[in-house]
């Protein structure tokens, strides 16, 4: 049994990272969240992102407890690029970013630092090796 508190119970934790995915398909958002779920406990469970209306831009959010550095991360293929905004404590954002950089090709598009939080925007594209996203 894992007694790690859920991300909702740890909303003030320095290990909590808010993740916002945009500019991508639902399948690619699911691939990114799936890669994160492999290493970090999140609030999404196995809830796959779904596109509700084709005419509206889609944004998917999740919270992950990044209390420990991720292990080896297998590459994941994407059908297109994904914009990922990460916000939280500096160490936790660094751990989550390391997992994403291991699973995808990642380019930093912007950063902002506050007193106790950082925000990083990454542009993710598929890895050179790996498995395609489900349904893609």
C-alpha positions in Angstrom: 0.0 0.0 0.0 1.3 3.5 -0.9 0.4 6.0 1.8 1.7 9.0 -0.1 -1.1 11.6 0.2 -2.9 12.5 -2.9 -1.9 15.7 -4.7 -5.1 17.4 -3.6 -4.1 16.8 0.0 -0.7 18.3 -0.6 -1.7 21.6 -2.4 0.8 23.6 -0.4 3.6 21.0 -0.8 6.9 22.1 -2.3 6.8 18.8 -4.2 3.5 19.6 -6.0 3.8 20.6 -9.7 0.8 21.9 -11.7 1.0 20.8 -15.4 -0.9 22.5 -18.2 -0.8 21.0 -21.6 -2.0 22.8 -24.7 -1.6 23.1 -28.5 -1.9 19.4 -28.9 -4.3 16.5 -29.6 -6.0 14.6 -26.8 -3.9 11.5 -27.6 -0.7 13.4 -27.3 -1.8 15.0 -24.0 -2.6 11.5 -22.8 0.8 10.3 -23.8 2.5 13.1 -21.8 0.3 12.5 -18.7 1.0 8.7 -19.1 4.8 9.3 -19.1 4.4 11.4 -15.9 2.1 8.9 -14.2 4.9 6.3 -14.7 7.1 8.2 -12.2 4.9 10.5 -10.2 1.6 10.3 -8.3 -1.0 12.5 -10.0 -4.5 13.6 -9.5 -5.7 12.4 -13.0 -5.6 8.7 -12.3 -6.1 6.9 -15.6 -8.5 9.7 -16.8 -7.6 10.1 -20.5 -8.0 13.6 -22.0 -10.9 13.9 -24.4 -11.6 16.6 -27.0 -15.1 17.9 -26.4 -15.6 20.4 -29.2 -13.4 20.6 -32.3 -13.8 24.4 -32.6 -12.4 25.2 -29.2 -8.8 25.2 -28.2 -8.1 22.4 -25.6 -6.1 22.7 -22.5 -5.5 19.8 -20.1 -4.3 20.1 -16.5 -3.0 17.8 -13.9 -1.1 17.9 -10.6 1.8 15.7 -9.8 3.8 15.0 -6.6 7.4 15.1 -7.7 9.0 14.2 -4.4 11.7 11.9 -5.9 13.9 12.0 -9.0 12.5 9.8 -11.8 14.1 6.6 -12.8 15.0 5.9 -16.4 12.4 7.3 -18.8 11.5 5.4 -22.0 11.0 7.5 -25.1 7.5 8.3 -26.2 6.5 9.2 -29.7 4.0 12.0 -30.4 1.9 12.8 -33.4 2.6 16.6 -33.0 4.2 19.1 -30.6 2.8 19.7 -27.1 3.2 22.9 -25.0 3.7 22.0 -21.4 3.6 24.6 -18.6 5.1 23.5 -15.3 4.6 25.5 -12.1 5.7 24.6 -8.6 8.7 24.5 -6.2 12.1 24.7 -8.0 13.3 21.2 -7.1 10.0 19.5 -7.9 9.7 21.3 -11.3 13.3 20.2 -12.0 12.4 16.5 -11.3 9.3 16.6 -13.5 11.2 18.5 -16.2 13.9 15.8 -16.1 11.2 13.1 -16.7 9.8 15.0 -19.6 13.2 15.6 -21.1 13.9 11.9 -20.9 10.7 10.9 -22.5 10.5 13.5 -25.3 12.6 16.0 -27.1 12.1 19.2 -25.1 12.9 22.8 -25.8 12.6 25.5 -23.1 10.3 28.3 -24.4 10.3 30.4 -21.3 10.9 30.5 -17.6 9.8 32.7 -14.7 11.0 32.6 -11.1 9.2 33.8 -8.0 10.0 33.8 -4.3 9.2 30.1 -3.8 7.9 28.9 -7.2 9.1 28.6 -10.7 7.3 28.3 -14.0 8.8 26.6 -17.1 7.3 26.3 -20.5 8.5 23.4 -22.6 7.7 22.5 -26.2 7.7 18.7 -26.4 8.0 16.7 -29.5 8.3 13.0 -30.0 11.4 11.1 -28.9 13.7 9.6 -31.4 12.7 6.2 -30.1 9.7 4.8 -28.3 6.1 3.8 -28.6 3.3 5.9 -30.3 0.6 7.4 -28.1 -2.5 5.3 -27.7 -5.1 6.0 -30.3 -2.6 7.9 -32.4 
